[in-house]
Structure formats: structure tokens, C-alpha cells
């Protein structure tokens, strides 16, 4: 494969060989440029942020290498992972192999494109607000956001610690499961009841909502009414995310004016305005919402659209992108608020465009949720 500078920051054949043998022997990795890879600098999608070579691998990277995987390259991300578009102002926007005229989705865009193009078998990413699930849906991939705190984030550049979690993307369910067997505890019971909230599905475009409800019916999902105030949930989520993002990166951004492109720079400008009192009030809303979601997810799996829209055109204006992004975040923030695992399952294209259906399970049920996803997918 030729080096694609819109996908890769570093590339090799391999870049880093496996350190052991195991369940992932023969698998190849694209590592999102938030994870420390020994011998290479961390960039977080920002050229000016590049520093000295990292002395050690991120913990998750070490585990994958020990299980037999090798690293093909370090893949680009949206700047500081504070976007779900998949573009990068300095490195460019990688081409979505499943829909070349459409955006790839982010912020794990480089990892996702590397998988969708066939360059690697596993794309290692992170998910704070949907950064695994959105590119998975936009590129027809399997993608999992793991339970918050279930895997160490040592050696990973943070965005918002209350929501940041490890995730990965694959072209098939078997590979998704193999990575889970390497990283996560054994599966619990897979006997969870499947539920669907039509009002939640209605946040998405009609075609996506209809496809989700049709799949839910095929899966014998029971109707549910979550009775959530999605706008309040999203507002509280966005407030805490922004407060933590500015706490983490505000001093560096202030010291490096002009280092960020407009889309992400504007997001950080908003983040700088959040006060500690506003963040505290938002955390209280999130705690109440999490309690509601945990009760709802006990012995249940929630079905919903992975995104609110199909992948937008690459030429879409920022204002148009923001409208769809906001609706998508109304859906994706729920798993983040609950700290719950979520899987995007690839579906047959609609009007030629890929999309995904998401399953959210109770925290700690990651591998059981994968088993459920595989069972439901085969029943479609």
C-alpha cells in the first residue's frame, strides 16, 4: 500500500512488530494518534503538539502487541479528538472508502479509513462522544466503545476524562470479538432483553429511524419509553466535556495561538467560557441521567441509530455539518453519560450510503454485548 498522508502520520511494514504471540497473531493495527507508541512522538492531530519520542507504549498498545498484533502505522485524528467530522485542518480529510464523496466521520477517522480500505484489520481509537461509533456507521464497519474505566487510559492523550474510553473498529465481527477477548474480562450472560424507544429513533433522519425500527422489530425488541429530556442531557454532557477539554488543553492552546483550525478552535473558545459552577451543575444533571440509564439498561440492551444522518458530503458547509452533528450527539452522548459499552453494527446501505445501528448495554457487559450484536446481526 502506498503511504497516504491523510490517513497516516507514521507508517511502516510494520512500524512496530508484535512482542508476543496470541489471539491477535497476524492482525495489523492502525493506532489513533492519541496513544503513546514507544519511539514516536504523540501528536493528537496537531502538528505543533508533536514532542519528543515516547519512552513507552500506552498500556492498551502493549497488550495488543503482546497478543500478537503488529502496528502498521499511527493514524490521524481530528485535532485533540474534539470533533466527529473526520477532517484535520493541517493533515487533510482521509477519503471514506465506503462513500468517497462523503466525510469519513471522526475523531478516529484515520484508524477507521485504514480498516475500511483494507490497509489493516484493526483500528484502535477512542470514544468520548461517538468517535468510534460515528466513523463505524459512516464507513460500514463494526465499532465498539468499551465501558468507561474498563481499560486503562495510561499513555492516552485525554479530551474529557469523565467520558474518554478505549474502542476499536473492524471489518468483521470475529475480529472485533478477538480484540475483546484480548483486552476485556469474560462475557456475562447474553440473555438481555432488547428494547427500542421510537421517540429516540425519531431524532435521526426518517430513513435511518425507519431502518432501525425495522431491525428492532426483526429482533423482537420490546417498545420502551425512556422519557429522557435529550436536550438537557446533551447540554449537560457538552458542558462537562468542554470544561474538562479546556482544563486539559487550554493552557497549551493559549500558549500556541493559531495552532488549531477554525472548527475545533471555536469549540475550545466555547470551552474556555465554562465556569466551575456551570460544570458542577451539569455534573448533577449527568449523575441523575446516568442513574436512570443504568436502571433502564439492567438486563436490557437498547437499540438506536448509530448516527442521526448518513455521512454528509465532504463539501458540506460547517453550519450544515453542525446541525447533523448536534442531532447525532444527542444519540451518542447517552452511552457516554452512562459509561456504558456501545456497538455500531454495519447495515445494508440506504440510497448507496452506509449506516449503522447501535446497541447499548449495561456497564461491564462489553463481551456479552458483542455476542448479542453478532446474534442479532445474523438474525437480520
Secondary structure, 3 states (H helix, E strand, C coil): CCCCCCCEEEEEEEEECCCCCCCCCCCEEEEECCECCECCCCCCCCHHHCCCCECCCCHHHHHHHHCCCEEEEEECCCHHHCCCCCCCCCCCCCCCCCCCCECCCCCCHHHHHHHHCCCCCEEEEEECCCCCHHHHHHHCCEEEECCCCCCCCCCECCCCCCCCEEEEEECCHHHHHHHHHHHCCCCCCCCCEEEECHHHHCCCCHHHHHHHHHHHHHCCCEECCCCCCHHHHHHHHHHHHHHHHHHHHHHHHHHCCCCCCHHHHHHHHHHCCCCHHHHHHHHHHHHHHHHHHHHHHCCEEEEEECCCCCCCECCCCHHHHHHHHHHHHHHHHHHHHHCCCEEEEEEEEECCEEEEEEEECCCCCHHHHHHHHHHHHHHC
